[in-house]
Amino acid sequence: MPASRTRAESLSDAIADAILSGSFAPGAHLDEQELAKRFGVSRTPVRDALRLLNGSGLIDLRPRFGATVRTITPDDLDMMFIAMGEIEASCARLSTLSMSSAERGRLQNLHERMGAMARSEDREAYIVANQEFHGLIYEGAHNAVIEETARNLRRRLTPFRKAQFLAPGRLARSHDEHGLVVRAVLARDAAAANVAMLVHMSIVEDAFDTVDESRAVVREAAGERVRRPRRRGAATIKAGSGRARR
């Protein structure tokens, strides 16, 4: 765990993982005292963690009522991933046109460092670096409105995007997908960057689906009700159009 992470951030990740794994069912009340006991902390970091999670879309936090696990439908999640793909693809295209030489160099250097993380299967380090990678793409667009929109939507999808890395071999594949984006940005090929990022984001969603489906099978085998029905198959990208067919 990186030293810069606060206890609340680490705890919010742990609670998010428990929600995504089905330990906390949709509609369940998240009692601060019970969470503190479960994770061996005081109630203060629990409150801070719930406030962080409130912006992710995983929970609803209301004064006097506390926190409950939000019911997210497959259509809700699908729409968020589609929006995220379109916004990130636009950021990649604009970055190709707007990034300075120094910004391109930072992107390339980070990508090379992430290759070592992928090869060593250092999932925690790769997750942190992955956030930085996409952040460089947002900043490189040099459009404050689009950057803010991208960061806000990413915050809502963070738990789902992190879960993708539980899929076997996902680190290496993610790095390869990033490589297509980086090559397009360095070559100043805006159309290729747009499509590469859109393909990457579509695969991110499918990787999460694979992990979530595996968890559902485990829960079903344990006699639990599977609450999240499966959706469509892998998205296909029409090259040149920049749109995902779902």
N, C-alpha and C positions, 0 to 999 in steps of 0.2 A: 504494500500500500504506500503510495507516495507520501512523503512527510508533510507536504503542503495541504493535504486534505484534512478538514476538520472532523471532529467526532460526529457532528450533526450530518455532514455529507456522507460519511461512511455508514452511519445508521440509516439514513434515508435510502441508500443503496440496498442495505440488508432488508429493510421493510419492503422496498419495491420488488426485490427478488422473491420474497415470501408471497407477495400478491400474485406475481406472475407464475409462480410455481403452484398456486392454488391453495397455499396454506391459509390465506385469508380470502374468503369467498366474497364475490360481489355482494354489496349491501351490508357486509359485516361491520360492526362498530369497532374502531380501533381505540381501545382503552389505554390511556397514557400509562397508568400504573401497571397494567398487564404487560405492555410493551417494555417498560423499564425493567420489569422482572425477567422477561424473556431474554432480553439482550444484555442484562447485567449492567445497566447504567441508571443514572438518576432521571427524574422526569424532565429536567431542563433540556438536555440534548434530545429527548424524545419530542418535546414541543417544537424545538428548532427543526428537527428532521421532518416533522409533519408539515411545518410551514413550507419547507423546501419542496416536499412532495405535492403540495397543493397546486403548484403550477404545472405539474407533469400530466395532469388528467387522470391519474390513477386513483386519487381520493378526492372527496369533498370535505372541506373543513369549514364548519359554521360556528359562530359564537354561541356558547351555551349548549350546543348539541355535540360538539367535538368532531372527530373525523370518522368517515365511513368510506369503505371501498366502493369506488364508482363502478357502475355497470357500463362497460364499454362494448358496444355491439361490433360485430365484424365490419359493418358498413362504416361506422365511425372511424375505426382504425384504418380501413382501406382509404377513406377520403383524406385522412391526415397524411398517410404515406404518399398518396398521389400528389397532394399539395406540396409536400416536402421535396419530392422528386422534381417537380416543375421549378420550384424556387431554387434548389441547389443547381439544377441544370442551367438556369439563368445566371446564377452567380459564377459558374464555371465559364460560361460564354463571355460574360462581362470581364472576368479576370483575365482571360486571354487577350482582351483588347486593352485593358487598363493597367495591369500589373507593371510595376517598375522592374528593372533588372535585378535589384536587390530583393524584391519580393519573390520573383521567380527563383532566385537562388535559395532563399529560405525554404520555399516549397520543395525544391529538389533535394536539399540537404535533409529535410525532415523525412521525406519519402525514403531516402537511402537508409536512414537510421531505423525507420520502421521495418525495413527488410530484415534487419538483424533480430528485431523483436519477434517478427513472424516466424523466422527460422528456429528461434529458441522457444517458441510457443509461450512467450511471456505475455499472457493475456491481459493482465492488469496494466502493464506498461503500454501495451498496444492500444488499449481502450482510451487511456489518457492522451496518447499521441494522436489517435484518430480524431478526438475532439479538436485538438490543435490543428490538424490537417484541414478539417472542414472549416475551422475558424479562419485560416489563412485564405481559403477560397472566398469566404464571405467578405473579408476585409479587402481582398484584391479586386472585388467588383467595384469598389470606390463609389458605392451608392448607399448612403446611410439608411434610407427607407427600406431597401431590399435586405440589407444586412440585419437590421433590427427584426424584420419579419422572419428571416431565416433563423435567427437565434431564438426567437420566441417559440417558433414551431418546433425547433430541435429540442428545446427544453421540455416540451410536452411529450416528445417521442423518445427522450433519452433512455428510459427503462427498457423500452422495446428494442431500441437500436443496440443497447448493450447486450441484450439477451441473444442476439444473433451469433455472438462470438462463442457461445456454448456449442454451436454446431461443429462437428469434426472437420478439421481442415479449413475452417473459415478464415483464420488469420492470413494464411497464404493466399487464398483466393481474393480476400479483400485487398491485400497489397498489390496483387496483379491488376485488379480493377482500378485502383488508385494510379497505377503506372500508366494506364491508358489516358487518364485525365491529365497527369503531369506531362506526358509527352505531347499531348495536344496543346497544353498551355505554353510549354517551352517553344513549340513550333508555331505559336500564334495562329492556330487553326481553331477558330471560334466554333464552327459547326461541329467539328470532331469532339471538342471539349464538351459541348452541350449534350451530344448523344452519349458520350462515354459516362458522364455523370448520371444521366437519366437511366442508363443501363445499370450502373452501379447501385443506384437507389432502389431500382426494381428488384435487384438481386438481394439487397439488404432486407427488403420486406419478405421475400421468399425464404431467406435464411431464418428469419424470425419465425415464419410459419412452420418450418421444419422442426425447430426447437419446441415451439408451442404444441405442435401435434404430438411429438414424442412425450411431452409432459402429460398431455391429455390421455394418451394410452396408459401411462403409468397410473394416473388417477383413476381411470376406468377399471384397471385391473385390481386396484385397491378397493373397489366398490363405491367410489365417489361418482357423483353426477358430473359429467363433462359439460361445462357451462358455455364454452365458446365453440360454436359450430364452425367447421372448416369452410373455406371459401374457394375461389377459383384457383386454377393452376398458375404456373409461372407466367409472368407478364412477358409479352414480346414487344420489341421496339422496332418501329419502322424507321430505318436509317434515313436521315435527312429531314424527317418530319418533326423529330424531337418530342413525340408523344407516346405514351404507354397505352397499349390496348389491353383493357382488362375486361 
